[in-house]
Amino acid sequence: MKTIHVTYHAMLREERGQATETLKTGARTAGELYDDLCRAHSLQWRKTQLRVAVNDTLRDWNTTLKSGDSVALLPPVAGG
């Protein structure tokens, strides 16, 4: 198990009901972590709708996670 710091942004923060959490996980990749979070918290966003950043760098969902990593989940933003 590894310790991962998760940050939820924008609509995901509202859906989750909190901005951050630190958790223990067996997920090997950012995608597996998100799948676990969806099951645990009934998140409705699909990975194809989101971007993921690992340690402040945009990555793909296959990025391998290690203990101590920070994962930011980034839904699309609207602007004008």
C-alpha positions in Angstrom: 0.0 0.0 0.0 1.2 3.5 -0.8 0.1 6.9 0.6 -1.2 9.3 -2.1 -2.3 12.9 -1.7 -5.4 13.6 -3.8 -6.6 17.1 -4.8 -10.1 17.5 -6.3 -10.7 20.6 -8.4 -13.8 22.5 -9.5 -16.9 20.3 -10.0 -15.1 17.3 -8.7 -14.4 19.1 -5.4 -18.1 19.8 -5.1 -19.1 16.3 -6.0 -16.6 14.8 -3.6 -17.5 17.3 -0.8 -13.9 18.1 0.0 -10.9 19.5 -1.7 -8.1 17.1 -0.6 -7.5 13.8 1.0 -4.6 11.6 1.8 -5.3 7.9 1.4 -3.6 4.5 1.4 -4.1 2.6 -1.9 -2.9 -0.4 -3.8 -3.6 1.3 -7.1 -0.6 1.1 -9.4 -1.6 3.9 -11.8 -3.4 7.2 -11.7 -6.2 5.5 -13.7 -6.6 2.7 -11.2 -6.6 5.2 -8.4 -9.4 7.2 -10.1 -11.4 4.0 -10.7 -11.1 3.2 -7.0 -12.2 6.7 -6.0 -15.2 6.5 -8.4 -16.3 3.2 -6.7 -15.7 4.5 -3.2 -17.4 7.9 -3.6 -19.8 7.5 -6.6 -17.9 10.1 -8.7 -19.7 10.6 -12.0 -17.0 12.0 -14.2 -15.4 9.7 -16.8 -11.6 9.7 -17.2 -12.0 10.8 -20.8 -13.6 14.0 -19.4 -10.7 14.8 -17.0 -7.0 15.6 -16.9 -4.7 14.2 -14.3 -1.6 15.8 -12.8 0.9 13.8 -10.8 3.4 15.8 -8.8 2.2 19.1 -10.5 2.8 17.8 -14.0 0.1 16.8 -16.4 0.3 13.1 -17.1 -1.8 10.3 -18.7 -3.9 7.8 -16.7 -1.2 5.1 -17.1 1.3 7.0 -15.0 2.7 4.7 -12.3 2.2 6.0 -8.7 4.6 5.8 -5.9 4.1 6.5 -2.2 4.1 10.2 -1.4 2.9 11.2 -4.9 0.3 14.1 -5.2 -2.5 13.5 -7.7 -4.7 16.4 -8.9 -7.9 15.6 -10.7 -8.9 18.3 -13.1 -12.3 18.5 -14.8 -12.8 20.8 -17.8 -13.3 24.5 -17.0 -15.6 26.9 -18.7 -14.5 30.4 -19.3 -15.6 33.5 -21.1 
